Amino acid sequence: MSMQDQSSIGDRRSFLKTAGVALGAPMIVPRHVLGNLGRGPSAAVPPSEQIHLGVIGIGPRATYDLQAMLPLPEVRCVAVADVQAKRRDAARTLLNNHPGQGRCEFVRDFRSLLDRSEVDAVLIGTGDRWHARAAILAAEAGKDVYCEKPCGITMQLCEEIAQVFERTGRVFQAGTQRRSVPNFQQAVRMAQEGRLGRLESLYASIYIPTLENNWLPGQPTPPVNEVDWNLWLGPAPWRPYNEQYVQGGWRGYYDFDSGARLLDWGAHTGDLCQWANQSDGTMPKTYEPTKDAIVCTYENGVKLIFDFIADPFGDRGPKWISRLGTCPIRLVGSEGSLETGDSGETVASNDALQGLLSPAAARVKGLDVTEHAMDFFAAIKTRKPTAANPAVMRNSHLTCHAAALAWILQRKLEINPQTFRFVNDDEANSLRQRAERQWA
C-alpha cells in the first residue's frame, strides 16, 4: 500500500470518527449531511469522506442489498468474500459493471477481508448459520456492520451480538428494513399516538413453522477453491456436502436455520409489532401455541399473535388482505385497526382512520432497503444508534425465538423479560443455545 493510500485511509477514519459528534446532532441525519445521497456516482464525494464497504457472503439477498448501496456516492465496495467461486465471479461482474467503484478484491475467506485496514464497514449476507459469528468477528476487528436477518439463530447469539456491539462501540444495523419504510412507519406512529384507541392485539404474519432434521444425500466435496465446504458450514454441525445446500436449499434445516423458519418473516413482522407497542426495550411474557398461531402476551395485556399463512406469496384467505403483499401486519385497538404490507398500501377499519392516512406513505415498497442502508451509513458518520440497533434486534429476535420454542415444544412458555430466561422450564432454557462446531 502506498504512503498516499495510507494517508487517505487515515484521513477517512478521522472523518468517520469525528463527523456528527456535536451536541444536539439529530438521530436521523438529513440526506445533505451525507452528500447528495442517491444521486449516483456523478455526485462527487472526497475520498476522505467515503465509507469503504466489504461484503461477507454475496448470494441473492446480499446482491440485492449491495445494488441499493452502490449508487450512494459515499459508499465504495472494496472487498467481497464468499466461499463459492461462482458467487465471487458474479460479484466481480456486478462491480465491474458499476461505474465509479474502482478496485475491489475478491477472496474466499472472510477473515482476510476483516484484516484489511481500509474496510470501514461490512454487509453480512451469508446464510443464517454465519450471521452472528461473522458480525461478532467484524465488531472485534473494528468494523461497523449491516447484518441480514435473522441475525442470530439462537437466543444466546442474539444476546451476544448486543453485548459485543455495546462493548466495542461499533455501529450495527439489522436488515429489518421495514423499520425504514414509510407505510409501516405510518401505521406504527398512528398506533403509538393512540389513533387506534387502546391497543389490544398485534398480528404478525409468518410462514407455517417447519422443522427439518434429516440430511440430503452426500455428494463428492468440490475443491476448496470452488466451494470451501468446511467454511460454508462454519459453526454449524458437520454433514456431507450436497450442492443443494450451497444453492440455497439449506433453508428449513434446523442445523442451518433459526426458529423453525419463524424468523423468516417474524423478524420483520414481529419487530414492527414490538415497535407499535412501544416495547423495543422488552418482550412478551407468555407464549402459547395454537393450531394456526402462537399467542404472545405482554405484561400490559396486549397480545402479539404470530399468525400462520399457508401460502405466503399467494392467496391469504379470509384472515388477511392479499393485495397488501408480503409481510403484512395488523394493529388492532379499541377504536379501529390498520393493516399494511409490502405493497405500500394501508387499509383502515373505518373511514375516520382511512382519512388520516397519507397516500405518500405508499411510495416505497417493503422490500426496498435504500432508506435503511442510508440510515446505517449516516450512523457510521454520526455514531448514533441505527433504526434496527443491537438492542432493538435482540428483543424482537428473542420474541420470535421464544415463540418458536413454544411451537417446537408444543406448550405454553413464560419468560422473564428482564433476564430473557424461561420461568421454571429447564428444557426451554437448554434450547436457548446450540453447540458450535470448531470450524477454523
CORLIN-V156002 format. One record per residue. N is the residue number from 1. PHI is phi in degrees with one decimal (999 if undefined). Layout:
((N/PHI) (N/PHI))
//
This chain:
((1/999) (2/-74.9) (3/-61.1) (4/-64.8) (5/-63.4) (6/-62.7) (7/-64.3) (8/-62.0) (9/-62.3) (10/-63.7) (11/-61.9) (12/-66.4) (13/-63.8) (14/-63.0) (15/-62.4) (16/-65.4) (17/-79.1) (18/-102.1) (19/-63.6) (20/76.7) (21/-91.8) (22/-60.9) (23/-60.5) (24/86.6) (25/-60.8) (26/-68.6) (27/-65.3) (28/-103.9) (29/-84.9) (30/-59.5) (31/-58.8) (32/-66.5) (33/-63.8) (34/-91.6) (35/77.8) (36/57.8) (37/-55.4) (38/92.9) (39/-89.5) (40/87.9) (41/-65.1) (42/-68.6) (43/-83.4) (44/-65.4) (45/-127.0) (46/-56.9) (47/-54.1) (48/-67.0) (49/-105.0) (50/-77.8) (51/-102.6) (52/-90.2) (53/-106.9) (54/-111.7) (55/-120.1) (56/-112.2) (57/87.9) (58/-120.8) (59/-82.4) (60/-57.1) (61/-68.3) (62/-64.2) (63/-61.6) (64/-60.4) (65/-61.9) (66/-63.0) (67/-64.2) (68/-81.3) (69/-87.6) (70/-60.2) (71/-69.5) (72/-75.4) (73/-64.8) (74/-75.7) (75/-106.9) (76/-131.8) (77/-84.0) (78/-112.6) (79/-159.1) (80/-132.2) (81/-120.2) (82/-155.5) (83/-76.7) (84/-107.1) (85/-61.3) (86/-60.9) (87/-75.1) (88/-62.4) (89/-64.3) (90/-64.5) (91/-66.8) (92/-62.0) (93/-63.3) (94/-59.3) (95/-70.2) (96/-63.9) (97/-88.7) (98/-107.7) (99/-66.3) (100/85.2) (101/-83.0) (102/78.5) (103/-72.1) (104/-139.3) (105/-95.3) (106/-124.9) (107/-130.7) (108/-83.7) (109/-101.7) (110/-65.5) (111/-64.8) (112/-68.9) (113/-64.6) (114/-66.4) (115/-75.6) (116/-78.4) (117/-67.8) (118/-78.6) (119/-79.4) (120/-89.4) (121/-147.5) (122/-130.6) (123/-102.9) (124/-104.8) (125/-129.9) (126/-69.9) (127/-68.6) (128/-54.5) (129/-59.5) (130/-99.2) (131/-52.3) (132/-66.1) (133/-64.1) (134/-65.3) (135/-63.9) (136/-66.2) (137/-62.3) (138/-65.2) (139/-62.1) (140/-64.6) (141/-86.6) (142/86.0) (143/-104.2) (144/-82.6) (145/-134.8) (146/-106.7) (147/-117.8) (148/-64.4) (149/-96.5) (150/-64.2) (151/-73.1) (152/-143.3) (153/-84.1) (154/-136.5) (155/-63.6) (156/-60.9) (157/-67.3) (158/-63.5) (159/-64.6) (160/-64.1) (161/-57.4) (162/-60.4) (163/-65.8) (164/-66.3) (165/-71.5) (166/-67.1) (167/-69.1) (168/-84.4) (169/74.9) (170/-78.9) (171/-81.2) (172/-134.1) (173/-129.9) (174/-73.4) (175/-78.7) (176/-89.8) (177/-67.4) (178/-67.2) (179/-63.5) (180/-109.5) (181/-104.4) (182/-57.8) (183/-67.4) (184/-69.4) (185/-61.0) (186/-62.7) (187/-62.6) (188/-63.6) (189/-61.3) (190/-65.2) (191/-66.0) (192/-68.4) (193/-82.3) (194/84.2) (195/-64.9) (196/-93.3) (197/80.6) (198/-75.9) (199/-63.4) (200/-120.7) (201/-140.6) (202/-123.3) (203/-103.8) (204/-114.8) (205/-74.2) (206/-144.9) (207/-64.5) (208/-64.6) (209/-59.4) (210/-136.6) (211/-144.4) (212/-113.3) (213/-121.5) (214/-81.6) (215/-113.0) (216/-75.4) (217/-58.6) (218/-68.9) (219/-129.2) (220/-57.1) (221/-74.1) (222/-67.4) (223/-56.6) (224/-61.5) (225/-75.6) (226/-87.7) (227/-145.1) (228/-84.2) (229/-64.8) (230/-61.7) (231/-73.1) (232/-61.0) (233/-63.4) (234/55.4) (235/-76.2) (236/-74.3) (237/-58.2) (238/-69.1) (239/-155.6) (240/-64.2) (241/-66.2) (242/-146.7) (243/-61.1) (244/-62.3) (245/-60.2) (246/-74.3) (247/-91.0) (248/106.8) (249/-79.5) (250/-74.2) (251/-62.0) (252/94.5) (253/-82.0) (254/-55.7) (255/-62.4) (256/-110.0) (257/-108.9) (258/-135.1) (259/57.2) (260/52.8) (261/67.7) (262/-63.0) (263/-80.0) (264/-56.3) (265/-103.7) (266/-60.7) (267/-61.0) (268/-89.2) (269/-70.3) (270/-64.2) (271/-61.8) (272/-65.3) (273/-67.9) (274/-55.2) (275/-63.0) (276/-60.7) (277/-85.0) (278/54.4) (279/-115.6) (280/-58.8) (281/-94.7) (282/-148.5) (283/-163.5) (284/-60.2) (285/-93.6) (286/-125.1) (287/-139.5) (288/-132.3) (289/-76.8) (290/-124.8) (291/-61.5) (292/-131.0) (293/-167.2) (294/-125.9) (295/-98.9) (296/-113.8) (297/-122.6) (298/-78.2) (299/-63.3) (300/-85.6) (301/91.8) (302/-66.4) (303/-105.1) (304/-104.1) (305/-113.4) (306/-80.6) (307/-99.9) (308/-74.0) (309/-116.6) (310/-66.6) (311/-124.4) (312/-63.3) (313/-111.7) (314/-135.5) (315/-65.4) (316/-95.0) (317/74.3) (318/-75.7) (319/-81.6) (320/-131.1) (321/-88.5) (322/-59.9) (323/-68.1) (324/-75.9) (325/88.2) (326/-72.2) (327/51.4) (328/-73.5) (329/-129.9) (330/-133.1) (331/-111.0) (332/-118.2) (333/-125.0) (334/-68.8) (335/-120.4) (336/148.4) (337/-142.3) (338/-129.9) (339/-130.0) (340/-148.5) (341/-156.9) (342/-70.1) (343/-68.6) (344/98.8) (345/-77.6) (346/-126.3) (347/-117.7) (348/-99.4) (349/-82.0) (350/-148.7) (351/-64.4) (352/-62.7) (353/-68.9) (354/-60.4) (355/-68.6) (356/-85.5) (357/-78.7) (358/-91.0) (359/-59.2) (360/-64.6) (361/-67.9) (362/-89.9) (363/-72.8) (364/-116.1) (365/-86.8) (366/-64.9) (367/-84.9) (368/-72.7) (369/-102.6) (370/-58.8) (371/-63.6) (372/-67.2) (373/-65.5) (374/-62.5) (375/-61.5) (376/-63.6) (377/-68.5) (378/-63.0) (379/-66.1) (380/-60.2) (381/-82.0) (382/-93.0) (383/62.1) (384/-94.6) (385/-63.3) (386/-83.2) (387/-64.0) (388/-119.2) (389/-72.8) (390/-58.4) (391/-69.5) (392/-60.6) (393/-58.8) (394/-56.1) (395/-70.5) (396/-72.6) (397/-66.3) (398/-62.7) (399/-59.3) (400/-64.9) (401/-62.5) (402/-63.1) (403/-63.1) (404/-63.5) (405/-67.2) (406/-62.4) (407/-69.0) (408/-61.8) (409/-83.6) (410/55.5) (411/-156.8) (412/-69.7) (413/-119.8) (414/-122.4) (415/-126.4) (416/-87.1) (417/-64.8) (418/-90.4) (419/-98.3) (420/63.0) (421/-114.8) (422/-71.9) (423/-88.7) (424/53.9) (425/-146.8) (426/-64.5) (427/-66.0) (428/-62.6) (429/-64.5) (430/-68.1) (431/-90.9) (432/-71.5) (433/-143.3) (434/-133.2) (435/-67.1) (436/-112.8) (437/-72.8) (438/-81.7) (439/-99.3) (440/-63.7))
//
